[in-house]
């Protein structure tokens, strides 16, 4: 399971689209997304309610406590919303120790209300925890002792009996409505493969539940079965994280292939770089370098999997090598290539793309004093490793080659010993 945050706009879009499918009832949710490309003159053509309602506007940037930070404006008309956005769009703010520009807003109808309820559903290893409180809103943390929680094991539906501890103290006139709402939301949570869903708060409008603030996370490994249900979903970077041009290039490759290509620069001046096949193996390599006390020297996190084509691997490897060899400073560097033992990926085929990139970048590798460590197993691995050994002799760059008999953690130790050894 991979938990990926989505914007509030998308959380509410999914809620609105699927609540009726699952319950037969409409949720009167209205919302509009505003970014740098939004034309406020054209927006009402798509969302006519913007001209007939008082509005709420707030950043939609994967951080909370927007109200406490003065980033929420209430009871505005559209012109006032446009002015609010213009003053803040692109401006850098600091939230929870992270700094970044505000790039995305959500605009909604202003809903006067009295009640504020809290709902939270979190996926855990053996089921889901459901938390509810009658004291929601910005003071939820101060009233955490009033939050009630039940645990639902995997495979069980939420029933009136299981939900009773959450709603027992609600007034009778609203208890049934809130109970049915929680049941539908729980069904939707499971049906759409949410891993986290929070409404803080939701309220009652004409006796019907209505979410005011919402946060959601999806299991992105379930995208293959949910692409129609999710629609054009976006998984934004965490607030404060901005892609470099090289990371954006790899991200573009990743979006165009059925394989997986991931690349994040951690330290541009790092001396240990990785080009690892398999998500699990990539984590092991990165964690091992950190556990051995050399996390500051780790240049990147990288992972390719799902049997990418040779040309895709070539483009991917070029980027990794360019970053690993940039700004040579006469210090030793290490590049770890490999992974675990593949199940179906042809090791020799993927190595062909890497070998082509290494040949192209021969001079840059030498100038960076790069020592390459290769460790791999799986289909055709002997042939792939033999090609790597031959490459080292051909271009005159030290390449140490190992099969599955060597441990992944051991390769990391060797790379560290190389960069720390006296010249």
C-alpha positions in Angstrom: 0.0 0.0 0.0 1.3 3.5 -0.9 -0.5 6.4 0.8 -0.7 9.4 -1.5 -2.3 12.7 -0.5 -4.8 14.3 -2.8 -6.1 17.8 -2.9 -9.3 18.7 -1.0 -10.9 19.6 -4.4 -10.4 16.0 -5.6 -11.5 14.5 -2.2 -14.8 16.3 -2.5 -15.1 15.6 -6.2 -14.8 11.9 -5.5 -17.2 12.1 -2.6 -19.8 13.9 -4.6 -19.5 11.6 -7.7 -19.7 8.4 -5.7 -22.0 9.2 -2.8 -25.0 9.0 -5.0 -23.9 5.8 -6.6 -23.5 4.1 -3.3 -26.5 5.6 -1.4 -28.9 6.9 -4.1 -28.7 10.4 -2.5 -27.1 13.6 -3.7 -24.6 15.5 -1.7 -25.0 19.2 -2.7 -21.2 19.8 -2.8 -20.0 22.6 -5.0 -16.3 23.6 -5.4 -14.0 25.2 -8.0 -10.2 24.9 -8.3 -8.2 28.0 -8.9 -4.5 28.1 -10.1 -2.3 30.5 -11.9 -4.0 29.6 -15.2 -7.5 30.3 -14.0 -9.4 33.1 -15.7 -11.9 34.6 -13.3 -13.9 36.0 -16.2 -14.4 32.5 -17.6 -14.8 30.5 -14.4 -18.5 31.4 -13.8 -19.3 29.9 -17.2 -18.3 26.5 -15.8 -19.5 27.1 -12.3 -22.5 29.5 -12.4 -23.1 29.2 -8.6 -20.0 31.4 -8.1 -22.1 34.5 -9.1 -25.1 33.6 -6.9 -23.5 32.5 -3.6 -21.4 34.0 -0.9 -18.1 32.2 -1.1 -15.2 30.7 0.9 -11.6 30.6 -0.5 -8.6 28.8 1.0 -5.3 27.2 -0.2 -5.5 23.6 -1.4 -1.9 22.6 -0.7 -1.9 19.5 1.5 -1.4 21.4 4.8 -3.8 22.0 7.6 -4.6 24.7 10.1 -5.3 27.1 7.3 -8.0 28.9 9.4 -5.6 29.4 12.3 -3.0 30.8 9.9 -5.3 33.4 8.4 -5.4 31.7 5.0 -9.2 31.2 4.9 -11.5 34.0 3.8 -15.3 33.7 4.4 -18.5 35.3 3.1 -17.0 36.9 -0.1 -18.3 37.6 -3.5 -16.3 36.4 -6.6 -14.5 39.7 -7.1 -13.3 39.6 -3.5 -12.2 36.0 -4.0 -10.2 37.0 -7.1 -8.5 39.8 -5.0 -7.8 37.4 -2.2 -6.2 34.9 -4.5 -4.2 37.5 -6.5 -2.6 38.8 -3.2 -1.5 35.3 -2.2 -0.9 33.3 -5.4 2.7 32.4 -5.8 3.6 34.0 -2.4 5.8 31.9 -0.1 4.4 30.9 3.3 5.8 28.7 6.1 3.6 25.9 7.5 4.8 23.4 10.1 8.4 24.3 9.3 8.1 23.9 5.6 8.3 26.9 3.2 6.7 27.0 -0.2 4.6 29.0 -2.7 0.8 28.8 -2.7 -0.2 27.6 -6.1 -3.7 26.2 -5.7 -6.9 27.4 -4.1 -10.3 25.9 -3.6 -13.5 28.0 -3.7 -16.8 26.9 -2.3 -20.1 28.2 -1.2 -20.2 29.9 2.3 -22.3 27.7 4.5 -23.5 29.3 7.8 -23.8 26.6 10.4 -24.1 25.8 14.1 -23.0 22.2 14.4 -19.4 21.1 13.7 -18.7 17.3 13.7 -15.4 15.5 13.2 -14.9 12.3 11.2 -11.7 10.4 10.6 -11.1 7.0 8.9 -7.6 5.5 8.8 -6.5 2.3 7.1 -4.4 0.1 9.3 -2.8 -3.3 8.9 -5.8 -5.4 10.0 -8.6 -3.1 9.3 -9.8 0.6 9.7 -10.1 2.9 12.6 -13.1 5.2 12.6 -13.1 8.3 14.9 -16.0 10.7 15.4 -16.7 13.7 17.6 -19.5 16.1 18.1 -16.9 18.8 18.8 -15.2 19.3 15.4 -13.6 22.3 13.9 -10.4 24.3 14.6 -10.5 23.4 18.3 -10.5 19.6 17.7 -7.1 19.1 19.3 -8.2 21.0 22.4 -11.2 18.6 22.6 -9.5 15.4 21.7 -10.8 13.7 24.8 -14.3 13.9 23.2 -13.2 11.9 20.1 -14.6 8.3 20.1 -13.0 5.5 18.0 -14.1 2.1 16.8 -12.0 -0.4 14.9 -13.5 -2.4 12.0 -11.5 -5.5 10.9 -10.9 -6.0 7.2 -13.8 -7.4 5.3 -16.6 -6.3 7.7 -19.2 -3.7 6.9 -20.1 -0.8 9.3 -23.4 -1.7 11.0 -25.7 0.1 13.3 -24.4 -2.0 16.1 -20.7 -1.3 15.4 -21.3 2.4 14.9 -23.4 2.8 18.1 -20.5 3.8 20.3 -19.8 6.8 18.0 -23.3 8.3 17.8 -24.8 7.2 21.0 -24.8 10.7 22.6 -26.2 12.5 19.5 -29.7 13.9 19.8 -32.3 11.5 18.5 -33.5 13.9 15.8 -30.1 13.8 14.0 -28.7 10.5 15.1 -30.2 8.4 12.3 -29.1 10.8 9.6 -25.5 11.0 10.9 -25.4 7.2 11.3 -26.4 6.6 7.7 -23.9 9.2 6.5 -21.1 7.5 8.3 -22.0 4.1 6.9 -22.0 5.4 3.3 -18.7 7.2 3.8 -17.1 4.1 5.2 -18.4 2.1 2.2 -17.0 4.8 -0.1 -13.7 4.7 1.7 -13.3 1.1 1.0 -14.7 1.1 -2.5 -12.4 3.9 -3.7 -9.3 2.6 -1.8 -8.9 5.6 0.4 -6.2 5.0 3.1 -7.1 8.2 5.0 -10.2 10.4 5.0 -10.9 13.2 7.4 -13.8 15.7 7.6 -13.1 18.5 10.0 -15.7 19.7 10.2 -18.8 18.4 8.5 -22.1 20.0 9.4 -25.8 19.7 8.8 -27.5 21.7 6.1 -31.3 21.3 6.2 -30.8 18.3 8.4 -28.4 16.6 5.9 -24.6 16.1 6.4 -22.4 18.4 4.4 -18.5 18.3 4.5 -16.9 21.7 5.0 -13.2 20.8 5.2 -11.9 17.4 3.9 -8.6 15.7 3.6 -7.9 12.4 1.7 -5.2 9.9 0.8 -5.5 7.1 -1.7 -3.7 3.9 -2.2 -2.0 4.6 -5.5 -1.1 1.0 -6.1 -4.9 0.5 -6.6 -4.9 2.9 -9.6 -5.1 0.0 -12.1 -8.6 -0.9 -10.9 -9.8 2.6 -10.0 -8.8 4.7 -13.0 -12.4 5.1 -14.1 -13.7 5.8 -10.6 -10.9 8.2 -9.7 -11.0 10.1 -13.0 -8.2 12.7 -13.6 -6.7 12.4 -10.2 -3.6 14.4 -9.2 -1.0 13.3 -6.6 0.7 16.6 -5.7 4.1 16.8 -4.2 4.2 17.5 -0.4 4.0 21.2 0.4 7.4 22.9 0.1 8.7 20.3 -2.3 9.4 21.5 -5.8 10.7 19.3 -8.6 14.0 20.1 -10.2 14.2 20.0 -14.0 15.8 16.6 -13.9 13.2 15.2 -11.5 10.4 16.6 -13.7 11.9 14.9 -16.7 11.9 11.5 -15.0 8.4 12.2 -13.7 7.3 12.8 -17.3 8.9 9.5 -18.4 7.1 7.7 -15.6 3.7 9.1 -16.6 4.2 7.8 -20.2 5.3 4.2 -19.4 3.6 1.2 -17.9 6.8 0.7 -15.9 7.9 2.7 -12.8 10.6 5.3 -13.0 11.3 7.3 -9.8 14.1 9.8 -9.1 14.5 12.3 -6.3 17.7 14.4 -5.6 18.5 14.4 -1.9 21.9 16.1 -1.9 23.3 17.4 -5.2 26.8 17.3 -3.7 26.4 13.7 -2.3 29.1 11.1 -3.1 26.9 8.0 -3.0 24.4 7.6 -5.8 22.0 4.8 -6.6 20.3 3.4 -9.7 18.3 0.6 -8.2 15.7 -1.8 -9.7 12.7 -2.5 -7.5 11.0 -0.4 -4.9 11.8 -2.6 -2.0 15.5 -2.9 -3.0 15.8 0.9 -3.4 14.6 1.4 0.1 17.0 -1.1 1.5 20.0 0.6 -0.2 18.9 4.0 0.9 18.2 2.9 4.5 21.4 1.0 4.7 23.5 4.0 3.8 21.6 6.0 6.4 21.9 3.3 9.1 25.7 3.2 8.5 25.9 7.0 9.3 26.3 8.3 5.8 22.8 9.7 5.0 24.3 13.2 4.3 26.4 11.6 1.5 23.4 10.0 -0.2 22.8 11.9 -3.4 19.5 10.6 -4.5 16.7 8.1 -4.2 16.1 6.2 -7.4 14.0 3.2 -8.5 13.0 1.6 -11.7 10.8 -1.5 -12.0 8.1 -3.1 -14.1 10.3 -4.1 -17.0 11.0 -0.7 -18.6 12.1 -0.6 -22.2 15.7 -0.2 -23.1 15.3 3.3 -24.4 13.4 4.3 -21.2 16.2 2.9 -19.1 18.8 4.7 -21.3 17.0 8.1 -20.8 16.6 7.4 -17.1 20.3 6.4 -16.6 21.5 9.5 -18.4 19.8 11.7 -15.9 21.1 9.7 -12.9 24.6 9.8 -14.2 24.5 13.5 -15.1 23.4 14.4 -11.5 25.9 12.0 -9.9 28.9 13.4 -11.9 28.0 17.1 -11.8 30.5 19.6 -10.4 33.4 17.2 -9.9 35.4 18.3 -6.8 38.3 15.8 -6.8 36.6 13.7 -4.2 35.7 10.0 -4.8 32.2 9.0 -5.6 30.3 5.7 -5.8 27.4 4.7 -8.0 25.4 1.6 -6.9 23.6 -0.2 -9.8 21.4 -3.2 -9.3 18.7 -4.3 -6.9 17.3 -7.6 -5.5 16.5 -10.7 -7.5 14.1 -9.9 -10.3 11.0 -12.1 -10.8 10.3 -11.3 -14.5 12.4 -8.3 -15.5 15.1 -9.3 -18.0 18.3 -8.1 -16.3 20.4 -8.2 -19.4 17.9 -6.1 -21.3 17.6 -3.4 -18.7 21.4 -3.4 -18.3 21.7 -2.7 -22.0 20.2 0.7 -21.5 22.4 1.5 -18.5 25.5 0.3 -20.4 24.8 2.6 -23.3 24.4 5.5 -20.9 27.7 4.6 -19.1 29.5 4.6 -22.4 28.1 8.0 -23.4 29.1 9.4 -20.0 32.6 7.8 -19.8 34.5 11.1 -19.5 32.2 12.6 -16.9 32.5 9.4 -14.8 36.2 9.6 -14.9 36.3 13.2 -14.0 34.1 12.5 -11.0 36.3 9.7 -9.8 33.3 7.4 -9.9 33.6 3.8 -8.7 30.6 1.6 -9.8 29.2 -1.3 -7.9 26.8 -3.7 -9.6 24.7 -6.3 -7.8 21.7 -8.1 -9.4 19.9 -11.4 -9.8 17.0 -12.7 -11.8 16.3 -13.7 -15.4 19.4 -13.5 -17.6 21.4 -11.9 -14.8 24.6 -13.8 -15.7 24.6 -12.3 -19.2 23.9 -8.9 -17.8 26.7 -9.1 -15.3 29.1 -10.3 -17.9 28.3 -7.3 -20.1 29.0 -5.0 -17.1 32.4 -6.6 -16.5 33.3 -6.2 -20.1 32.2 -2.6 -20.0 34.6 -1.8 -17.1 37.5 -3.2 -19.1 36.4 -1.4 -22.3 36.0 2.2 -20.9 38.6 1.9 -18.1 36.3 2.7 -15.2 36.3 0.5 -12.1 33.1 -1.6 -12.1 32.8 -4.3 -9.4 30.1 -6.8 -10.4 28.3 -9.2 -8.0 25.4 -11.7 -8.4 22.8 -12.7 -5.8 25.5 -14.3 -3.7 26.5 -10.8 -2.4 24.2 -8.9 0.0 22.7 -5.6 -0.8 23.8 -4.2 2.5 27.3 -5.4 1.8 27.5 -3.5 -1.4 26.5 -0.3 0.4 29.4 -0.9 2.9 31.8 -1.3 0.1 30.7 2.0 -1.5 31.1 3.8 1.8 34.6 2.3 2.3 35.6 3.5 -1.1 34.5 7.1 -0.7 36.1 7.3 2.8 39.4 5.6 2.0 42.5 7.8 1.7 43.5 8.7 -1.8 
